[in-house]
Amino acid sequence: MPRPACCPENVSSWLNFWDRDDIVVGRPRLAEWIRPSRSGVKAVTERVASSGLWTHTATKYLEHGIVARPVIEALQS
């Protein structure tokens, strides 16, 4: 029987950013769809507002400090 998806045990944090005009992303409900890991890590969602077309590109998301900052921090560690 299928079980609801949960955050993998080897993930220490899960940040989900979404744009209202991006039809591909998990939207804010991702945090409700993915159960926390046994250690309590769960998806955290935040909305960003991009301008223009093609909001799904990485560059559109990385224009936002809230998105770029955790990526930079992860790359530095």
Steps between C-alpha positions, in 0.01 A plus 500: 500500500643845412610717790509878505837641404721618783815704528802270455693427819828632356352848432579757769267771365251533214423844362237528229470833320219563256376773273131554433563500126714184499269214406765232562579548870338327798333818623451570870316173561819296456555530874164327551565227241841392632514355850789597729795262537533298820741767627236770441631663181212621286456707187475874559343701220536868416369700211716723282370746244693503174433733216482427130463171321652158560474509879610136531864566408766474770618852426155643576499329839864582579425871448340486845729517801272268694574231239863580420618530860441134604653381171813707558521382862468135394772542238736660754467221756 
